[in-house]
């Protein structure tokens, strides 16, 4: 009986062709300035490649091309069934190239190869395929009127849309933006984070191969200060969608107001509360507390960074979490055995370390972790870290760290848990753990957050919307509701003689 040998991802990486040019009007092109920026592998700190560093002049060209494509109707006026077929072929190509895409994602984001191979790339493929299937199943409306008139309520694409995506889940969030934007007939300017542009550039090439008309999808790698700001202020862009920090989201909203009031949808930061009652399945709750806090090295907007534990089980539960978290050690993303990969870069690693020191200064107890590790590799690795003795007023409990740092906060009863959970500027995700249906539903209903799990964390699929309350943003990714962000409602009122 033969056995399947594990893939040597390190060897595969050495033979991989890395995309490095912008993608405009169906062509791979250099930045007009000729500038490039280095893409660094977080696993070892070494340069992967130099990618085109696009600026305002490249944006102006891309917007003009995207507008021309939109006005021509080559995509915007195609029948939904025709757009569906192109998106389906695109999903098929992503599936065909899933190992290549997973490797690209792991290399430039520092994510474990098993996560990119079995979660990120299949998730992106499913997003595009699911949305494709939905394109010709979304009906418009006839309003109730008198017999002498007819009122039609129809949906029209916004026009040209900018999608600005983050470095922590590059291919996943890109698919969340591109699928509904393209499905509804828009032209798109995609700006990946300059630290993680590789999969965005590759899937744009595959979209063209699938039959997406030239100019409908353009990808411009570049920074936020020059390129991102210019796109957000651009008077010929009709909408912008962004996933990233709350601070940048606020800037984009300001830029919209300073320019043409372009439609702006934001998925921003979080400081999610994971609430564990004494009657919960403590073993499962502890396992998911670890996953919720340390998955993707904590570089997750929905991370369960505030662990609220009922006082009567506090010590016992913390011991369970520490025991399970001890198996989450960071290491080379390509080895296939590590649950945690690398932090994205030195700046983010420094930020995590500053918060660890701040937690100590604020009086919290460092119960585990707290250190950078494997510095000799040249990569950026940090231990899974847990603080106890945290109050909800400490900065480590209020500010988004974006690293593997979880703060344990005790509570006394249901009212106390709800009060602590809602005492946050954010409202993106969360969970409640209890075997009592009344407790679980009352708490879930009372928390002001976009996604709330009951006896689960990170729950949901493409059928449900994703987004936040308060300073966690507006608009929604995933589900049919995502299409609302990329369309305008139009009323046509017809009177009969």
Phi, psi and omega in degrees: 000122182282153177243147179277123180282142178297147180291135175272090185290332178296316178293320179298321181296324182294334182261002187281136173274123184261126175295144183214359181251153173295165181234105183228130178057037177079010183234148171277121187225153173282161171296145182300328179284345186081359182287150174226163175227144183283137171259122187257137175280114182297340183288333182219001179073009182266154179289129175274312181191172173251125185251146178309131180255093186282151180231192182304323181294323176291322178298317181298319178296313183295320180295318178299318179292317179297321178295317179297318178297319180295312183293332180291337181081006183299334177236315186296331182254007174291150176298145178309322181295328179287316177298321179303315183296321179294315180295324177296317177297323178298314178300320179298321180290323175298319178295319179297324184256025189296326180290319177300314182294320178297321180291317176301316182294319180293321183293313187267348177252351180073020184272146177304137184300327178293330177288314181291326183286321188250351181238299190294305183291314175300325178295317178296318178298316179296322178302313182290319180293317180298315180294320177302315180297333183274343189306314185263023178236009178260111184268153174263188192234151166246120184282152177287120182224179173290170185289346184263010178208166180223129180243122179253135174245110185240159178252134179236146178297151178296318183134253177255127185237137172263133174241119180248118189242157188268179182267348187277326175225069190301309186283327181294308182291328176299315179295321178301326181276311188292320186301305180288328180296315180285322181301326181271004170099010180280162164263148189229137167253113181260125174246099174287159174297138182297343178281337186221063183267354196293312182291326179300316180295321183288318182288336174293320175299319180291327176296319177296318177298329180283348178113008176292127184300148178303140176090347181283324177234121179233138184240121181240102172290141180170171185275172182279327185294315182267301185286311183299314180298318181296317178296319182292331178269355188294129184285348182251020171251131189267338182205156176219139177234139189216138167238126181168210186283154177297322181300315179290323177302321178294322177297316181297324177295318177298317181297323177300315179293329180283343183249252189245021182055040178301141179302130187232124179235132192229132170240110195243211188285176179204159173214067197286144180263126176249107195255121184243117176269162186296333183270010181286164167288095191293327180292314178294318180298321179293319178300316181284335174296322178291313179298315181298328182269330190242355176301140183056034181056031179074004181273063187220127183296333180266008186305144181276071189275343173249109181260102182269121186236131178301136189307321186294339180243009189307304186295317180298316183291319178301319177300319178297316181296315180298318180300314181287323181290337181297341179272355180263085179252136180285150179189182183310120182299337185271356183280342174083354183250349185268132179279337177241136176260222186258156167287150191298321180197179183296322181299317180291322177298318178296321178298316179300315180296324178297319179291325176299313178295322179297319178301318178297315181296328181283351177104004176286158180259124177282103185274335176196154174073217177096003186238149165288144179227164176054037179298332181295341179287343187087351180271181187241097186237144179219140181294152167298130191232135181229128174252138170244175182066031182265138169255157185289353179267351177291150181296328179292344177262349185248332186253143180285120181271324182061053177198179186280064182231119180243135179252125179266124182237121179283152173222161186262320183206184185300314181298321179294317180297315180297317180298314180295314183299319183278348179278071183203146175288348184257165175197068185256310184215186179160178179201158173228137182242115179194144175275351180271116185298325179293313178301310184301312184287323179296317179293314181301320181290331186275342183279128181275085183209154186287327179226130180227125177265145170247115183057034172199164172222148185064028179285160178120160176215198185291347183279348184239148181285155179228129178173184189233170171257169173052227183278011172271000170116195181211174184072173183218138168265161177068161178068177177295336180297334180298330181293338178298326184292337188250015181225155171254141173274133180233132176259129173242117184252118185247127176249135181264143176286000000 
